[in-house]
Amino acid sequence: MPTKIDIVLDTNVLIYALDSSSPFHPAAMMLINDPAFNLMVTTKNVSEYFCVCSKSGINFVNALGFYHQLCQNAKILFPDINSLAVFENLLQKYQPKGNRVFDLEIVSVAVANQIPEIATVNLKDFSGITEITVRSL
């Protein structure tokens, strides 16, 4: 049996998986349902997901229902003292501006949990961050 690939799902993957009208919906669903992957989501992704859903007018019950389904199929990763140390190192190395800080927090939790890859539509959000491999949706 082949080893599954551990991968963190970026927030946009979650949104596109929920939004069946998105042109990225089929690719997001294919990734989420692919048995080759162990899906991971950080708590930062969870808070961003609910933020985007609320700003976009997505029905809360639908957003919460999708989140509960996700919890059955993905491991939720929490920040800890190790990820905080990684985060501080990444901040010093990249000196991010604005929302890029949030992306580095996601990367720090992935790195601290030895997750080598993140899936996203927004490749530029993680461009130049050498600590993780970025998979395009």
C-alpha positions in Angstrom: 0.0 0.0 0.0 1.5 3.4 -1.0 2.2 5.9 1.7 -0.2 8.8 1.8 1.0 12.3 1.3 0.4 14.7 4.2 -0.8 18.1 2.8 -2.2 21.2 4.4 -5.2 22.7 2.6 -5.1 26.5 2.3 -8.2 28.4 3.1 -9.1 29.1 -0.5 -9.3 25.4 -1.2 -11.9 25.1 1.5 -13.9 28.0 0.1 -13.8 26.6 -3.4 -14.8 23.2 -2.2 -17.8 24.7 -0.5 -18.8 27.0 -3.4 -20.1 24.8 -6.2 -20.4 27.8 -8.5 -16.6 28.4 -8.4 -14.5 27.3 -11.4 -12.1 25.9 -8.9 -14.8 23.7 -7.2 -14.1 20.5 -9.2 -10.4 20.7 -8.6 -10.9 21.4 -4.9 -13.3 18.5 -4.5 -11.0 16.2 -6.4 -8.1 17.0 -4.0 -10.3 16.7 -0.9 -11.6 13.3 -2.1 -8.2 12.0 -3.3 -7.3 8.9 -1.2 -3.6 9.6 -1.8 -3.6 12.5 0.7 -3.8 12.9 4.4 -5.6 16.2 4.7 -4.5 18.7 7.3 -6.0 22.2 8.1 -4.5 24.6 10.7 -6.7 26.5 13.1 -5.7 29.7 11.3 -7.3 28.2 8.1 -10.4 27.5 10.1 -10.7 31.1 11.4 -10.0 32.5 7.9 -12.6 30.1 6.4 -15.3 31.4 8.7 -14.2 35.0 8.1 -14.4 34.7 4.3 -17.7 32.9 4.5 -19.2 35.6 6.7 -17.8 38.4 4.4 -19.1 36.6 1.3 -22.6 36.1 2.6 -22.3 32.3 2.7 -25.1 30.9 4.8 -23.7 30.1 8.2 -25.4 26.8 8.5 -23.9 25.7 5.2 -20.5 26.9 6.2 -20.7 25.1 9.5 -21.9 21.9 7.9 -19.0 21.9 5.5 -16.6 22.5 8.3 -18.0 19.5 10.3 -17.6 17.3 7.2 -14.1 18.6 6.8 -13.3 17.7 10.5 -14.3 14.1 9.7 -11.8 13.9 6.8 -9.0 16.1 7.8 -6.7 16.5 10.8 -6.9 19.9 12.5 -3.4 21.2 13.4 -3.0 23.5 16.4 -0.2 26.0 17.0 2.1 25.2 19.9 5.4 26.3 21.4 7.3 24.6 18.5 5.2 26.3 15.8 5.6 29.6 17.6 9.4 29.2 17.5 9.2 28.4 13.7 6.9 31.3 13.2 9.3 33.7 14.9 12.2 32.4 12.7 10.0 32.8 9.5 9.1 36.3 10.5 12.8 37.2 10.9 13.8 35.5 7.7 11.0 36.9 5.5 9.9 40.1 7.3 6.4 39.8 5.8 4.0 42.7 5.3 0.2 42.6 5.8 -1.7 39.3 5.2 1.6 37.5 4.4 2.0 37.2 8.2 -1.0 34.9 8.3 0.4 32.7 5.5 3.6 32.4 7.5 1.7 31.3 10.5 0.0 28.5 8.5 3.5 27.5 7.2 4.9 27.5 10.7 2.3 25.1 12.0 2.8 22.8 9.0 6.6 22.9 9.4 6.3 22.2 13.2 4.1 19.2 12.4 6.5 18.0 9.6 3.9 18.5 6.9 5.9 19.2 3.7 3.3 20.6 1.4 0.4 23.0 1.1 -2.3 23.1 -1.6 -3.6 26.5 -2.7 -5.0 28.4 -5.7 -3.0 31.5 -4.6 0.6 30.4 -5.4 1.9 33.9 -4.8 0.8 33.8 -1.1 3.6 31.2 -0.5 6.1 32.1 -3.2 9.6 32.2 -2.1 8.9 30.4 1.2 11.4 27.6 1.0 10.3 25.7 4.1 7.3 24.2 2.3 6.4 22.8 -1.2 3.3 24.5 -2.8 0.9 22.4 -4.8 -1.3 24.3 -7.2 -5.0 23.4 -7.2 
